[in-house]
Amino acid sequence: MRTFSQNPHSSCMMYRRRLPHVLQAHGPVFLTWSLHGSIPSHRGFPRDSSPSSEAFAILDRLLDAGREGPRHLSMAPVAQVVVDAIHQGEVLRHYRLCSWVVMPNHGHMLVDTLVPLPKLLRSLKSVTAKRANLLLNRTGHPFWAEETFDRNVRDREDFGRIKHYIEDNPVTAGLVVMASDYRWSSAFERSEDGGAVPRAEARAWAT
């Protein structure tokens, strides 16, 4: 059952099933999506006055711990499929890409949206599911979890916090010592490009 509420930080309506979701988004959005089976089906999330932040904190701790479920994205060919699709989404003008990371069982993106979120996510998840399942010889099985965590970015300060959170996620999860060492991330790509600032970052909050 969906419960609807007004997001106090934007003009968009939000709904929730197990997690909060944005119905419409214009501008920067924080997205998190995970592998099917990576979150226990019985796992509940708080529904108090600040559901988004608390639900996300619980969700990401579960994913980083990785105690249950698949970790297909720890395989380099599968991770590369997702990385390629993330960049292709920008080529298709679904969004301007600000920062991203592909973890062993989930992904994060900070994007400046140019199309409705359902179209953006349907494109990203469908193409990666098909290609990854072919690599894994498991065609016909669900690859991604149905639900995706998403929320609007509140302001420039929030944008900076989220960008740092995304790129530092491999460090906090104990996968690497420095964010730039993690191959499947915007921090790594930026280090490979000589420290250049991602081209979308300067535009996302332009007025």
C-alpha positions in Angstrom: 0.0 0.0 0.0 1.3 3.5 -0.9 1.2 6.3 1.6 1.5 9.8 0.1 2.9 13.0 1.8 4.3 16.3 0.8 8.1 16.7 0.8 8.8 19.8 2.8 12.0 20.5 0.8 10.4 20.6 -2.7 7.1 21.0 -4.5 7.2 17.3 -5.4 4.8 14.8 -3.8 6.4 11.7 -2.2 5.0 8.2 -1.7 6.4 5.2 0.2 6.0 1.4 0.2 8.9 0.1 2.3 11.0 3.2 1.4 10.2 6.9 0.5 10.1 7.8 -3.2 9.8 11.0 -5.2 7.0 11.0 -7.7 8.4 13.8 -9.8 11.9 15.3 -9.7 13.4 18.4 -11.2 17.0 19.1 -10.5 19.5 17.1 -8.4 18.4 13.8 -7.0 20.1 11.2 -4.8 19.5 7.6 -6.0 20.3 4.2 -4.4 19.4 0.9 -5.9 20.3 -2.6 -4.8 20.5 -6.2 -6.0 17.4 -8.4 -5.6 17.7 -10.3 -2.3 20.2 -8.0 -0.8 17.7 -6.6 1.8 15.8 -9.1 3.9 12.2 -9.3 2.9 11.0 -8.9 6.5 13.1 -5.8 7.1 10.9 -2.8 8.1 11.8 0.9 8.1 10.7 3.7 10.4 7.7 5.8 9.5 8.1 8.8 11.9 8.5 12.5 11.0 11.8 12.0 9.3 11.4 8.7 7.4 13.8 9.4 4.5 17.0 10.0 6.4 16.4 7.2 8.9 15.2 4.7 6.3 18.3 5.4 4.2 20.7 5.0 7.1 19.3 1.6 7.9 19.2 0.6 4.3 22.8 1.5 3.6 24.2 -0.1 6.7 22.5 -3.4 5.7 23.9 -3.1 2.2 27.4 -2.2 3.3 27.5 -5.1 5.8 26.5 -7.4 2.9 25.6 -10.3 5.3 22.8 -11.5 3.2 22.1 -11.9 -0.5 24.2 -11.7 -3.7 27.2 -9.6 -4.4 27.3 -9.8 -8.2 28.7 -6.3 -8.6 31.9 -7.4 -6.9 32.7 -9.1 -10.2 34.5 -6.7 -12.6 32.6 -7.6 -15.8 29.3 -7.1 -14.1 30.4 -3.9 -12.4 31.6 -2.6 -15.7 28.1 -3.2 -17.2 26.6 -0.9 -14.6 29.3 1.7 -15.0 28.8 1.8 -18.8 25.0 2.2 -18.3 25.5 5.0 -15.8 27.5 6.9 -18.4 25.1 6.0 -21.2 22.3 7.6 -19.2 24.1 10.9 -19.5 24.6 10.4 -23.2 20.9 9.8 -23.6 20.3 13.0 -21.7 18.4 11.3 -18.9 20.5 13.3 -16.4 23.7 15.2 -15.8 25.9 12.9 -13.9 27.5 14.5 -10.7 28.9 11.5 -8.7 28.4 7.8 -8.5 29.7 4.5 -7.1 29.0 0.8 -7.8 29.3 -1.2 -4.6 29.3 -5.0 -4.4 25.5 -5.2 -3.9 24.2 -1.7 -4.7 24.8 1.6 -6.5 24.6 5.3 -5.7 24.2 8.2 -8.0 23.9 11.9 -7.6 22.3 13.3 -10.8 20.7 16.4 -12.2 17.5 14.9 -13.7 16.4 15.7 -17.2 13.6 13.1 -17.5 11.0 11.7 -15.0 12.6 9.3 -12.5 10.5 6.2 -13.6 11.9 6.6 -17.1 15.5 7.1 -15.9 15.4 4.1 -13.5 13.6 1.8 -15.9 16.2 2.4 -18.6 19.2 2.0 -16.2 17.9 -1.1 -14.4 16.4 -3.0 -17.4 19.5 -2.8 -19.6 21.9 -3.7 -16.8 19.8 -6.6 -15.6 19.7 -8.1 -19.0 23.4 -7.8 -19.7 24.5 -8.8 -16.2 22.3 -11.9 -16.2 23.8 -13.0 -19.5 27.2 -12.7 -18.0 26.1 -14.7 -15.0 24.3 -17.3 -17.0 21.1 -16.7 -15.0 18.7 -15.2 -17.7 15.2 -14.9 -16.5 16.0 -14.2 -12.8 15.4 -10.9 -11.2 18.6 -8.9 -10.9 17.7 -5.6 -9.2 15.4 -5.1 -6.2 12.1 -3.6 -7.2 12.3 -0.6 -5.0 14.9 2.2 -5.3 15.7 4.8 -2.6 15.4 8.3 -4.0 15.2 11.8 -2.6 15.5 15.4 -3.8 18.7 17.3 -2.9 17.7 20.2 -0.6 20.4 22.8 -1.3 24.0 23.3 -2.2 25.3 22.1 1.2 23.2 18.9 1.0 24.6 18.4 -2.5 28.2 18.5 -1.2 27.4 16.1 1.7 25.8 13.6 -0.7 28.6 13.8 -3.2 31.2 13.1 -0.4 29.0 10.3 1.0 28.8 8.5 -2.3 32.4 8.7 -3.2 33.5 7.8 0.4 31.2 4.8 0.6 33.9 2.3 -0.4 36.1 3.7 2.4 33.4 3.5 5.1 32.5 0.0 4.0 36.1 -1.1 4.4 36.8 -1.9 0.8 39.6 0.6 0.2 41.7 3.1 2.2 41.2 6.1 -0.2 38.1 6.9 -2.3 40.2 7.4 -5.4 41.5 3.8 -5.1 38.0 2.3 -5.7 37.8 1.4 -9.4 34.0 1.6 -9.8 33.4 5.2 -8.8 33.5 8.8 -9.9 36.3 9.5 -7.4 38.5 7.0 -9.3 37.6 8.4 -12.7 38.4 11.9 -11.5 41.8 10.8 -10.2 42.5 9.2 -13.6 41.6 12.4 -15.3 44.1 14.4 -13.2 41.6 15.6 -10.6 39.2 17.3 -13.0 35.9 18.3 -11.5 33.0 16.2 -12.9 31.5 18.4 -15.6 27.9 18.2 -14.3 28.8 19.3 -10.8 29.2 23.0 -11.6 25.9 23.1 -13.5 23.6 21.3 -11.0 23.0 24.3 -8.8 23.5 27.0 -11.5 20.9 29.8 -11.3 
